Amino acid sequence: MILTILATIFVLGVLVFFHELGHFLVAKWVGIKVHRFSLGFPPTLISKKFGETEYAIGVIPLGGYVKMAGENPAEDTTGEPWEFMSKTVFQRFLVIFAGPFMNFVLAVLVLAGLYFFRGQEVKVFVNSLTENGPAEQAGILPGDQILAINGVEVSTFAQMAMIIEQKPNAPVEVRWLHEGTTYTDTLITYAEYARMPSGDSVLAGKIGVGGRRGYETLGLFASIGTGFNQAVVYVKLVGSFVWGLLTRAVDAREIGGPIIISKLAGATARDGFDVLMEFLALLSVNLAVLNVLPIPVFDGGHLMFLLAEKIKGSPISLKTRILAQQIGIAFILLLVIFVTFNDISRWNMFR
């Protein structure tokens, strides 16, 4: 429980810090006065003022904010050059977009660091075997390397499992390496119920092996390039998931919230700090993509207002902005209730 709490605070703290740091740095760069930089929400634990900005840490670690001069449409603006609304549409766009962009950058840096120091997963080794399971009966031994399933080369345990799970009680061709010699055999999988993210139980194929990862370290530039490519893959995955929700191709029950994030953070932390960092990178991309959705109170909602302002030639009226934000807040509240219900109903899945 202590590890789960610490892992959750660490993951959320890093994600929120980098997101708000993006807003903060670009706001300073374009000359906007920042009144407050808060990591976490009130009540405030500690705060300290340096120059014109007060830096604070709040008790509730589920977010943060950067309060800029003249940003709130309900407050009186004086037209000073250091106010948010005094800047050009493009400058305000950069300030708002910097938060999600910084989360993408964080994912790239984390993944690049993993590939450089730990390496990229390129091999699948057998770590354990189910007694009298298909793999053991075929002569596969601990330490052997799985090369291919049904002719498809696999470099990660997840790739191997994905192919086999689709073949319950069915033949699969396995190619493996044992002490320098390659073997190929056809195994008949057994079926076992597995819990899917949607909460449904489905029959999945198994051959009775537990995997161990094999890594190959990359150079600095290769690590950065591979980290960027993997972050882009994450963006596509999250985008596909969101599109699936909109088209009803994905069950809405698969949406997770803070409770499931907490459980997963604890689980990945127990698997090792590197696995926790992989989870952090995926969450960072999630935050980046979801934040640019055109929903009021999200960064994407503010970007939508700026686009409308550019087309209209003048700022959107205060009444319209307030109404849109109220609708956005109502949507977020309903979403929080929904994902919390999802989390509670799926609790046993992650125990």
Secondary structure, DSSP 8 states (H G I E B T S, - for coil): -HHHHHHHHHHHHHHHHHHHHHHHHHHHHTT--EEEEEEEEEEEEEEEEETTEEEEEEEEEEEEEEEETT-STTS-----TTSGGGS-HHHHHHHHHHHHHHHHHHHHHHHHHHHHHT-EEEEEEEEEE-TT-HHHHTT--TT-EEEEETTEE-SSHHHHHHHHHT-TTSEEEEEEEETTEEEEEEEE-EEEEEE-TTS-EEEEEE-SEEEEEEEE---HHHHHHHHHHHHHHHHHHHHHHHHHHHHTSS-GGG---HHHHHHHHHHHHHH-HHHHHHHHHHHHHHHHHHHTSS-TTSHHHHHHHHHHHHHHSS---HHHHHHHHHHHHHHHHHHHHHHHHHHHHTGGGG-
